[in-house]
Amino acid sequence: MSKRKLTARRLAVAMARVCAENRCRDVAVMDLRNLSPVTDFFVVATGTSPRQMRAAAERALEAAAAIGQRPFGVEGLQTMEGDEAARWLLIDYVDVVVHVFAAESRAFYDLELLWGDAPRVNWQRGWRPRPEEPPLPHQP
């Protein structure tokens, strides 16, 4: 991030990009500024497994900390092990709330439908995903 003031929108875009770089699917940023007094932006992403969801959330926390942002609250990380793994991770930065869902939970809670009037932010403009690491050579 540059030295420009970090706005809630910039933080939301940064969190969406971190989620996408960590293999989350269907990443969306919803602008709730004119719809909710609770927060300005939701970042919503779908994880592929509890391990991947945890990794994406931890990378988001690290990236935000690197630019001076500390979460108000984090839910779900403590229950990401074993059979009782969380199906929804939440990182609350007050103005930005990051949701990393398991696919079934995202469909069940359907935040995009619930907040259907919220404009979507084009978080991909000017972004290039990191190139995939080349596959390891096959070992006989």
PyMOL commands that set and color helices and strands:
alter all, ss='L'
color gray80, all
select helices_A, chain A and resi 8-21+50-66+77-79+103-109+111-114
alter helices_A, ss='H'
color red, helices_A
select strands_A, chain A and resi 25-31+41-47+73-75+88-92+96-102
alter strands_A, ss='S'
color yellow, strands_A
deselect
rebuild
show_as cartoon
